[in-house]
Amino acid sequence: MKIPAWLLQSLFGSSKRLYGVPQVAIQGSPEVVEAHYHPKGEMKRHVRAFIYVAAVLGKESKVADALFKLAEVKEVHVIPGRHDIMAVVEVQRKLLEPDAQSIYWFILERIKTIGDVTDTETLIPIVSASKWSD
């Protein structure tokens, strides 16, 4: 697949910004950038995010089970540290709505309503490459 010239230029050949991120902050090659695109050459229809979830002490498994029942949640990991759970989610992109806002509404409407969730922290990747996805 051919990457649009304007995107390559903004990522690798100028001081322009992509989604507000300076091009020097994005490390990678054109092949990594291609991974962010749908095979048909159009942007993916979903936005992926990694959401760290803190739960009430002793309720981690209950919260993890509730998260995994949500259709948008693709992976759930119980982890040690400041947060108890890491969830990988894919939320459908909405026309004219920033990706961050789509994720925000998912967290507010779906995750924050799960009992025993005390806090969340979200990471939204700008460019992704994965050996697990198609």
RAMO-V251345 format. One record per pair of residues at least 6 apart in sequence whose C-alpha atoms are under 8 Angstrom apart, sorted by sequence separation. I is the first residue (numbers start at 1). GAP is how many residues later the second one is. D is the distance in Angstrom with one decimal. If there is no record, write none. Layout:
BEGIN
I:GAP:D ; I:GAP:D
END
This chain:
BEGIN
10:6:5.2 ; 11:6:7.5 ; 16:6:6.5 ; 17:6:5.8 ; 37:6:5.1 ; 38:6:5.0 ; 67:6:6.6 ; 68:6:7.3 ; 78:6:5.7 ; 79:6:5.4 ; 93:6:6.6 ; 111:6:7.7 ; 10:7:6.2 ; 11:7:7.0 ; 15:7:6.8 ; 16:7:6.5 ; 36:7:7.4 ; 37:7:5.9 ; 68:7:7.0 ; 78:7:4.4 ; 79:7:6.8 ; 10:8:6.5 ; 15:8:6.3 ; 36:8:7.3 ; 55:8:6.9 ; 68:8:6.3 ; 77:8:5.5 ; 78:8:6.4 ; 94:8:7.0 ; 14:9:7.3 ; 15:9:8.0 ; 67:9:7.3 ; 76:9:6.9 ; 77:9:5.1 ; 93:9:6.6 ; 76:10:5.8 ; 77:10:6.3 ; 92:10:7.6 ; 12:11:6.3 ; 76:11:4.5 ; 91:11:6.9 ; 11:12:4.7 ; 12:12:7.6 ; 64:12:6.5 ; 75:12:5.6 ; 76:12:6.5 ; 91:12:6.6 ; 10:13:6.4 ; 11:13:7.6 ; 64:13:7.6 ; 74:13:7.5 ; 75:13:5.0 ; 64:14:7.2 ; 73:14:6.6 ; 74:14:5.6 ; 75:14:7.1 ; 11:15:7.0 ; 73:15:5.9 ; 74:15:5.5 ; 91:15:7.4 ; 73:16:4.3 ; 74:16:7.0 ; 61:17:7.7 ; 72:17:5.4 ; 73:17:6.5 ; 60:18:7.4 ; 72:18:5.3 ; 72:19:5.9 ; 67:20:7.7 ; 64:21:6.8 ; 8:22:7.2 ; 60:24:6.5 ; 100:24:7.3 ; 60:25:7.3 ; 3:27:7.6 ; 54:28:7.5 ; 55:28:7.7 ; 54:29:4.6 ; 55:29:6.3 ; 3:30:8.0 ; 53:30:5.6 ; 54:30:5.0 ; 55:30:7.9 ; 3:31:6.6 ; 52:31:6.0 ; 53:31:6.0 ; 54:31:6.5 ; 52:32:7.4 ; 53:32:5.0 ; 1:33:7.4 ; 52:33:5.7 ; 53:33:6.2 ; 52:34:4.5 ; 53:34:7.6 ; 51:35:5.6 ; 52:35:6.4 ; 50:36:6.7 ; 51:36:5.1 ; 50:37:5.8 ; 51:37:6.4 ; 1:38:7.6 ; 50:38:4.7 ; 51:38:7.5 ; 2:39:7.9 ; 49:39:5.9 ; 50:39:6.4 ; 1:40:7.0 ; 48:40:7.1 ; 49:40:5.4 ; 48:41:5.6 ; 49:41:6.5 ; 48:42:4.4 ; 47:43:5.4 ; 48:43:6.5 ; 46:44:5.8 ; 47:44:5.4 ; 67:44:7.3 ; 46:45:5.3 ; 47:45:6.3 ; 46:46:4.3 ; 47:46:6.0 ; 45:47:6.0 ; 46:47:5.0 ; 67:47:8.0 ; 45:48:5.5 ; 66:48:7.1 ; 63:51:7.1 ; 47:52:6.3 ; 63:52:7.4 ; 63:53:6.8 ; 49:54:7.4 ; 63:54:7.0 ; 47:56:7.8 ; 59:57:6.7 ; 56:60:5.2 ; 55:61:5.5 ; 56:61:6.5 ; 55:62:4.6 ; 56:62:6.5 ; 54:63:6.0 ; 55:63:5.3 ; 53:64:6.9 ; 54:64:5.5 ; 55:64:7.2 ; 53:65:7.6 ; 54:65:5.0 ; 53:66:5.9 ; 54:66:6.2 ; 53:67:4.5 ; 52:68:5.4 ; 53:68:6.7 ; 51:69:6.6 ; 52:69:5.0 ; 51:70:5.7 ; 52:70:6.2 ; 51:71:4.5 ; 50:72:5.8 ; 51:72:6.3 ; 49:73:6.8 ; 50:73:5.1 ; 49:74:5.7 ; 50:74:6.5 ; 49:75:4.6 ; 48:76:6.6 ; 49:76:6.7 ; 48:77:7.2 ; 36:91:5.8 ; 35:92:7.8 ; 36:92:5.7 ; 35:93:6.4 ; 36:93:7.0 ; 33:94:6.3 ; 35:94:5.4 ; 32:95:7.4 ; 33:95:7.4 ; 35:95:7.8 ; 32:96:6.9 ; 33:96:7.8 ; 32:97:5.7 ; 19:107:7.9
END
